[in-house]
Amino acid sequence: MINYSKQTIDYKEINAVSKVLRSNYLTQGPLVEKFENKISSYCKSKYAVAVNSATSGLHIACLSLGIRKKDVVWTSAISFVASANAAAYCGARIEFIDISLNDYNLDITSLKKKLIEAKKKDKVPKAIIVVHFAGNPCQMDEIYLLKKKYKFKIIEDASHALGAKYKNNVIGNCKFSDMCVFSFHPVKSITTAEGGIITTNSKNYHSDLMLYREHGIKRVFKNKKLRPKYYEQIKLGYNYRMNEIEASIGIEQLKKLDNFINQRIKIFRIFKKKLNNNLFVYPNISKNSKSSHHLFIILLKKNIKKIRDKIFLRLLKKGLGVNIHYMPIYKHPFYKRKNFFLKNSEKYYNTCISIPIFPSLSKNQQNFIIRTINSIK
Ligand SMILES: Cc1ncc(COP(=O)(O)O)c(C=O)c1O
């Protein structure tokens, strides 16, 4: 079975981990700070705060924006549930924006319409969590203009998009947003096993993120004799710390990031050239963008979920570890609202299949995938 994705690890990460295991620090220490500096320099952001997952990163990003009970937060209907859960943890009400069938990101026209309606009812969201889906950047300058006009905050859920660019802006530079969150889960651009990081250019957000990551504790050095043992808790925070083992893997992985993305770009181009089964639509790269190609998603032209499911099972039986990314979040029982329906998101869900793409996918495996998809009738 060829999995839809997997990590690429070699002796460099293994050596780095053994070095940590022989050192004095296992939990958060100097390597976490080193990793943060390397990410902020790669992304060209002022700050980076490493955490134990993108989910916790999204949560404390919402807390740092001041999202509280009864606030309204919008996100894209097609994403992993964590994009919505982060704001739900803060007690916010979540609403969903339909996607575009060109790049599967939130649809700008739907967003504009929804904002006009919200303005009339005085219900403009406090924040929008935009998702760079499958590694394909959203049209951030258009979203930024809407942010200015309607005065909402933006968190980029860039869990899929480390290494991507929008109009020559590295995703993570926060030119168009307040904060940006990456995931280092094993199927992502790089991995730390579990892990995530938040980038921002705001000093205030940075200091709030540091507090929320560590129980809300601030080390205050008023009493010099007790230094550095004295601390005060000034907010209700969490233990969302990244550890040294994870950071050591991240530092090694980051050195390989551009190679990983180049490998994914090559595979994307080969698939685009050689996949020719007319039953499917193949993915595009968003305009003015470099995608990190986290996923390669094909859509069945016929909008019939039963047929998609049949093909999906046939591909699985033939040894392709296909996947579905994702069911619209509003269809999950937790978020379900009566009669709620977004046309493009429904169509996308009825027809999508993620096929394998990852840096170490061999030529033989690529050819097998192409042959298998092209032979589906
Ligand atoms: C879009 C999106 N957001 C958030 C997450 C959560 O990431 P993590 O597993 O690092 O918490 C994921 C994970 O797959 C994701 O795909």
The ligand as a MOL file (V3000), in Angstrom:
LIG
                    3D

  0  0  0     0  0            999 V3000
M  V30 BEGIN CTAB
M  V30 COUNTS 16 16 0 0 0
M  V30 BEGIN ATOM
M  V30 1 C -5.7090 22.5090 8.1760 0
M  V30 2 C -5.2320 21.9110 9.4640 0
M  V30 3 N -5.2620 22.6720 10.5580 0
M  V30 4 C -4.8260 22.2030 11.7480 0
M  V30 5 C -4.3400 20.9310 11.8750 0
M  V30 6 C -3.9010 20.4200 13.2090 0
M  V30 7 O -2.5330 20.1040 13.2040 0
M  V30 8 P -1.8710 19.3070 14.4080 0
M  V30 9 O -2.0570 17.8600 14.1350 0
M  V30 10 O -0.4140 19.7120 14.3550 0
M  V30 11 O -2.5350 19.7470 15.6560 0
M  V30 12 C -4.2810 20.1010 10.7540 0
M  V30 13 C -3.7850 18.7190 10.8670 0
M  V30 14 O -3.8920 17.8950 10.0040 0
M  V30 15 C -4.7480 20.6020 9.5080 0
M  V30 16 O -4.7410 19.8320 8.4200 0
M  V30 END ATOM
M  V30 BEGIN BOND
M  V30 1 1 1 2
M  V30 2 1 2 3
M  V30 3 2 2 15
M  V30 4 2 3 4
M  V30 5 1 4 5
M  V30 6 1 5 6
M  V30 7 2 5 12
M  V30 8 1 6 7
M  V30 9 1 7 8
M  V30 10 2 8 9
M  V30 11 1 8 10
M  V30 12 1 8 11
M  V30 13 1 12 13
M  V30 14 1 12 15
M  V30 15 2 13 14
M  V30 16 1 15 16
M  V30 END BOND
M  V30 END CTAB
M  END
